[in-house]
Amino acid sequence: MNERHEVARMIAGELLPAEKDIDTAIVRNARLTIAVVEGRTKLRLPLTTGQEGLELVSKANASLVEARGLMAEAHIAFRATQSEIGLDAFSYGDIVECPPSKANATPLVRVA
């Protein structure tokens, strides 16, 4: 049991920073997008200036957002593994409750 606990701590020690790093990359990429658009505007350059680069940055951001979702799914999977190996009684540093699995997700409803 001690070995399982230690391995779980090691994994959590890498998982949580990896999730944070992806969020940080998304924010930095958004700032880059803003800089490109504002820079072109400030210099009064044609709309097509930097378009190819902007499209590539946008695709990179979409990939980062997809990676973020995959990390959330991995987090859920690791939480299930934690339970499977008998470590339900332990917490490994989550700041907030883990996201619900898709199977248990409550559908969104519109409120007045």
Secondary structure, DSSP 8 states (H G I E B T S, - for coil): -HHHHHHHHHHHHHHHHHHHHHHHHHHHHHHHHHHHHHHHHHTT--TTTTHHHHHHHHHHHHHHHHHHHHHHHHHHHHHHHHHHTT-TT-----SS-----GGG--------
